[in-house]
């Protein structure tokens, strides 16, 4: 019996330039015996509503067609309700501008994703749950604060239509401001909050961000842990010199870097801060982060 997936499509993914790849990809899946229904988003958060309604109707197999942000919206449509029901399965057709999550498994993008779907390859994946002052969000890639979130926020709010140039411009402007500050956190087992200034902190489920930046080289998607990476108040020149390390994972060997792998993190923030979550920019007053072990099946 053919598996049936609901493909939730973000037509704006990749700047809308890669839509021509969708029809051939769906044809290959259908030719391989996978029954695919399609739902298209029209506005932000549509994927969340579509996934939630579909799960309530009994749909359990989904495909995120877009970038990391599309997968993030789908995950937030499935949880927390899926915790009380059958575990859902999420596959990917990475047609967006950022597809960091799949980099843990392959750098072949769409081709690898199609092969995984056709081979019925799936594995359990942890879902990270963040409680903040206004509610709860869930994610499968990473949450970051500090420099990386500042770059993403600036790009999203001022240079979203500039493509790659907008990303580079945002990096240079953030370097110029270079706002190293404190994000007080306490990981499981600590007695006090760490309020030292830092360049950034990230709370990861998978290794990559920004497509090719290996921010958390020791992260595992199914270990039931939060991969916490912190880089202390390094200077501008130090950051520029060590920038290649962010792409091969060796930055965690820097004297100002540290990593932990807790099951729970508490925040003691004075006010909401800009964060980047699975490619999405939000402003949240974070309170607590924990793990839902193996809550999702991912096709990868």
C-alpha positions as CSV (number, residue, x, y, z in Angstrom):
1,X,0.0,0.0,0.0
2,X,1.4,3.4,-1.0
3,X,2.3,5.9,1.7
4,X,0.4,9.1,1.7
5,X,2.2,12.4,2.5
6,X,0.9,15.9,2.7
7,X,3.4,18.2,1.1
8,X,3.1,21.7,2.6
9,X,4.6,24.1,0.0
10,X,6.0,27.5,0.6
11,X,5.8,29.0,-2.9
12,X,8.1,31.9,-1.8
13,X,10.9,29.6,-0.7
14,X,14.2,30.4,-2.3
15,X,12.9,33.8,-3.4
16,X,10.3,31.9,-5.5
17,X,13.0,31.0,-8.0
18,X,13.0,27.3,-7.4
19,X,9.3,26.6,-7.8
20,X,10.1,25.0,-11.2
21,X,11.8,22.1,-9.3
22,X,8.7,21.2,-7.4
23,X,6.7,19.4,-10.1
24,X,9.5,17.1,-11.3
25,X,10.3,16.2,-7.6
26,X,6.6,15.4,-6.9
27,X,6.5,13.3,-10.1
28,X,9.4,11.3,-9.0
29,X,7.9,10.6,-5.7
30,X,4.6,9.5,-7.2
31,X,6.3,7.3,-9.8
32,X,8.1,5.7,-6.8
33,X,4.8,4.7,-5.2
34,X,4.3,7.6,-2.8
35,X,0.9,9.3,-2.8
36,X,1.4,13.0,-2.4
37,X,-1.3,15.6,-1.6
38,X,-0.3,19.3,-1.8
39,X,-1.3,22.3,0.3
40,X,0.2,25.7,-0.5
41,X,0.9,28.4,2.0
42,X,-0.1,32.0,1.3
43,X,1.0,33.9,4.4
44,X,3.4,33.5,7.4
45,X,2.2,30.8,9.8
46,X,0.0,29.2,7.2
47,X,2.1,26.0,7.4
48,X,1.4,25.8,11.1
49,X,-2.3,26.0,10.6
50,X,-2.3,23.5,7.7
51,X,-0.2,21.0,9.7
52,X,-2.4,21.3,12.8
53,X,-5.6,20.9,10.9
54,X,-4.2,17.9,9.0
55,X,-3.0,16.2,12.1
56,X,-6.4,16.6,13.6
57,X,-7.9,14.9,10.5
58,X,-5.6,11.9,10.9
59,X,-2.7,12.9,8.6
60,X,0.6,11.6,10.0
61,X,3.1,12.0,7.2
62,X,4.2,15.4,6.0
63,X,6.8,16.9,3.6
64,X,8.2,20.4,4.2
65,X,8.6,22.0,0.8
66,X,10.8,25.1,1.4
67,X,13.5,26.1,3.7
68,X,14.1,25.6,7.4
69,X,11.4,28.1,8.2
70,X,8.8,26.0,6.5
71,X,9.8,22.9,8.5
72,X,9.7,25.1,11.7
73,X,6.2,26.2,11.0
74,X,5.1,22.6,10.4
75,X,6.7,21.4,13.6
76,X,4.8,24.1,15.5
77,X,1.6,22.9,14.0
78,X,2.2,19.3,15.1
79,X,3.2,20.1,18.7
80,X,2.2,20.0,21.4
81,X,-0.9,18.1,20.2
82,X,1.2,15.2,18.7
83,X,2.5,14.4,22.2
84,X,-0.8,12.8,23.0
85,X,-1.2,10.9,19.7
86,X,0.7,9.0,17.1
87,X,4.2,10.2,16.4
88,X,4.2,12.1,13.1
89,X,6.8,11.8,10.3
90,X,8.4,14.7,8.5
91,X,10.2,14.6,5.2
92,X,11.8,17.4,3.2
93,X,12.0,18.8,-0.2
94,X,14.6,21.6,0.5
95,X,13.8,24.2,-2.1
96,X,14.4,27.2,0.2
97,X,17.3,29.5,0.8
98,X,18.4,27.8,4.0
99,X,18.3,24.0,4.5
100,X,20.5,23.5,7.5
101,X,18.8,20.6,9.2
102,X,19.4,18.1,6.3
103,X,23.1,19.0,6.2
104,X,23.6,16.7,9.2
105,X,23.0,13.8,6.8
106,X,24.0,14.9,3.3
107,X,25.0,18.0,1.3
108,X,23.1,16.7,-1.8
109,X,19.9,18.6,-0.9
110,X,16.9,17.7,-2.9
111,X,18.4,14.6,-4.5
112,X,19.2,13.1,-1.1
113,X,15.7,14.1,0.3
114,X,14.0,12.4,-2.6
115,X,16.1,9.2,-2.2
116,X,15.3,9.1,1.5
117,X,11.5,9.4,0.8
118,X,11.6,6.7,-1.9
119,X,13.6,4.4,0.4
120,X,11.3,5.0,3.3
121,X,14.3,6.0,5.5
122,X,13.2,7.5,8.7
123,X,14.7,7.9,12.2
124,X,13.6,9.3,15.5
125,X,14.4,13.0,16.1
126,X,14.2,15.0,19.3
127,X,12.0,18.1,19.4
128,X,13.2,21.0,21.5
129,X,10.6,22.9,23.5
130,X,11.1,26.5,24.5
131,X,8.7,28.1,27.1
132,X,8.7,31.9,26.9
133,X,6.7,34.5,28.7
134,X,4.0,34.6,26.0
135,X,3.7,30.8,25.2
136,X,5.6,27.8,23.8
137,X,7.5,27.1,20.6
138,X,9.1,23.9,19.3
139,X,12.1,23.4,17.0
140,X,14.4,20.8,15.5
141,X,17.5,22.7,14.4
142,X,18.7,25.5,16.7
143,X,17.9,28.6,18.7
144,X,20.6,31.3,18.9
145,X,21.1,34.6,20.7
146,X,23.8,37.2,20.2
147,X,25.8,37.8,17.1
148,X,24.2,35.2,14.8
149,X,20.7,36.2,15.8
150,X,21.7,39.9,15.4
151,X,22.8,39.2,11.8
152,X,19.6,37.3,11.0
153,X,17.4,39.9,12.6
154,X,19.0,42.8,10.7
155,X,18.8,40.9,7.4
156,X,15.1,40.0,8.0
157,X,14.1,43.5,9.0
158,X,16.1,45.7,6.7
159,X,17.7,43.6,3.9
160,X,15.3,40.8,3.2
161,X,15.0,41.7,-0.5
162,X,18.8,41.9,-1.1
163,X,19.5,38.2,-1.4
164,X,23.1,37.1,-0.6
165,X,24.2,40.8,-0.5
166,X,21.7,41.4,2.3
167,X,23.3,38.6,4.3
168,X,26.8,40.0,3.8
169,X,25.7,43.5,4.5
170,X,24.1,42.4,7.8
171,X,27.3,40.6,8.8
172,X,29.4,43.8,8.3
173,X,27.0,46.1,10.1
174,X,26.7,43.7,13.0
175,X,30.5,43.5,13.2
176,X,30.6,47.3,13.3
177,X,28.2,47.4,16.2
178,X,29.7,44.3,17.9
179,X,27.4,44.1,20.8
180,X,28.7,41.5,23.2
181,X,26.4,41.1,26.1
182,X,25.0,38.8,28.8
183,X,22.3,36.1,28.3
184,X,22.0,34.6,31.8
185,X,21.4,30.9,31.6
186,X,21.6,28.0,34.0
187,X,22.0,24.4,32.7
188,X,20.9,21.3,34.5
189,X,23.3,20.7,37.4
190,X,24.4,24.3,37.7
191,X,23.6,26.2,40.9
192,X,23.9,29.7,39.5
193,X,23.1,31.5,36.3
194,X,26.0,32.2,34.0
195,X,25.7,36.0,33.3
196,X,29.2,36.5,31.7
197,X,29.2,38.6,28.5
198,X,29.5,36.6,25.3
199,X,29.5,36.9,21.5
200,X,26.7,34.3,21.1
201,X,25.0,31.3,22.7
202,X,23.2,28.6,20.7
203,X,20.9,25.8,21.8
204,X,21.1,23.1,19.2
205,X,19.5,19.9,18.1
206,X,21.5,19.5,14.9
207,X,24.9,20.6,13.7
208,X,24.5,23.2,11.1
209,X,23.1,26.7,10.6
210,X,23.1,29.1,7.7
211,X,23.3,26.2,5.3
212,X,27.0,25.4,5.8
213,X,28.1,26.7,9.2
214,X,28.8,23.9,11.6
215,X,27.9,25.7,14.8
216,X,27.4,22.6,17.0
217,X,29.7,19.8,15.6
218,X,28.9,17.4,18.4
219,X,25.1,17.7,18.2
220,X,23.0,14.5,17.7
221,X,19.3,14.7,16.7
222,X,18.3,11.7,18.8
223,X,20.4,11.8,22.0
224,X,17.8,13.5,24.2
225,X,20.1,16.4,24.9
226,X,20.5,20.1,24.1
227,X,23.8,20.9,22.5
228,X,24.7,24.2,24.2
229,X,27.5,26.2,22.5
230,X,28.8,29.5,23.9
231,X,31.5,31.8,22.6
232,X,32.8,34.4,25.0
233,X,33.6,38.0,24.4
234,X,36.1,37.5,21.5
235,X,37.2,40.7,19.7
236,X,36.5,41.7,16.1
237,X,39.9,40.7,14.8
238,X,39.7,37.4,16.7
239,X,36.3,36.6,15.3
240,X,37.5,37.4,11.7
241,X,40.6,35.2,12.2
242,X,38.6,32.4,13.6
243,X,35.7,32.6,11.2
244,X,36.7,29.5,9.2
245,X,36.3,27.5,12.4
246,X,32.6,28.2,12.4
247,X,32.3,26.3,9.2
248,X,34.4,23.3,10.1
249,X,33.4,23.1,13.8
250,X,36.8,23.8,15.2
251,X,35.6,27.0,16.8
252,X,34.6,25.0,19.9
253,X,38.3,24.4,20.5
254,X,38.9,28.1,21.0
255,X,39.8,29.2,24.6
256,X,36.8,31.4,24.8
257,X,34.4,28.7,23.5
258,X,32.6,26.1,25.6
259,X,29.9,23.4,25.1
260,X,27.6,21.4,27.3
261,X,24.9,18.8,26.6
262,X,22.2,19.3,29.2
263,X,18.6,18.1,29.2
264,X,17.3,21.4,30.4
265,X,18.2,25.1,30.3
266,X,16.7,28.0,32.4
267,X,16.9,31.6,31.4
268,X,17.0,34.7,33.6
269,X,16.6,37.4,31.1
270,X,15.6,40.9,32.1
271,X,13.7,41.6,28.9
272,X,12.7,39.9,25.6
273,X,15.6,39.4,23.2
274,X,15.9,38.8,19.4
275,X,16.5,35.2,18.7
276,X,16.9,33.1,15.6
277,X,15.0,29.8,15.6
278,X,15.3,27.5,12.6
279,X,15.9,30.4,10.3
280,X,13.0,32.5,11.8
281,X,13.6,35.7,13.6
282,X,11.5,36.3,16.8
283,X,11.7,38.5,19.9
284,X,11.0,36.4,23.0
285,X,11.3,36.5,26.7
286,X,12.8,33.0,27.1
287,X,12.2,31.1,30.3
288,X,13.0,27.4,30.0
289,X,14.2,25.0,27.3
290,X,13.9,21.2,27.4
291,X,13.8,18.1,25.1
292,X,11.0,15.9,23.8
293,X,13.1,12.8,23.1
294,X,12.3,11.1,19.8
295,X,9.0,12.9,19.5
296,X,9.3,13.2,15.7
297,X,10.2,10.8,12.9
298,X,12.3,12.5,10.2
299,X,12.9,11.2,6.7
300,X,16.6,11.6,6.2
